[in-house]
Amino acid sequence: MAIKIFEKEIKSLSAESLRNLKRRLVNNADAMACLKGEKRGLDDNTIAHFGLGLSYPHDDKKTGIVRSDALVSPMRSPETGGFLKKLAYTPIADVTKAPIADSTWMAGYQRTYWADQLQKQIFLFICEGLKDVWRLWQELAKAGKVDDFAVISASHGTGIPDEWKDEAF
């Protein structure tokens, strides 16, 4: 299933692609240590819930630089809760090779990064970044309160998604 955001269709991320990205992350001890360590403190349930993975080597055609091993975070459809084929990338210290930015990046304009499917949550919590969404969701899940909160962030950078400026949002 695909959803339309600002008139542009975004397809679902295939189960095979998600599985391969996750496998790359799980097989990288340094990346997992960073996510599960004192700085991030993520547990296996949170890592799985957000479909976190590790990027493949990619040859930047403009510069000839090979970039790889950035933390991959697929966007989630607010309508279905499924992962979309729109990925955010976050560098992992001493793991990511030739990151594009010091913080999260993504091709295209700002979007809303959803922790879960939008259903009947009664509170909206806007986080500064994706890493904050993961930690807050994890703590809400442990407290049994995750269904009460729609937890979101802008997908990358410091801008505000256009949809947040719409009264209906």
Secondary structure as UniProt FT lines:
FT   STRAND          3..5
FT   TURN            6..7
FT   STRAND          8..10
FT   HELIX           15..26
FT   HELIX           29..36
FT   TURN            38..40
FT   HELIX           44..49
FT   TURN            50..51
FT   STRAND          53..54
FT   STRAND          58..59
FT   TURN            61..63
FT   STRAND          66..68
FT   STRAND          71..76
FT   TURN            78..80
FT   STRAND          83..90
FT   TURN            93..95
FT   STRAND          112..114
FT   STRAND          123..126
FT   HELIX           130..142
FT   TURN            143..144
FT   HELIX           146..148
FT   STRAND          149..154
FT   HELIX           162..165
FT   TURN            167..168
//
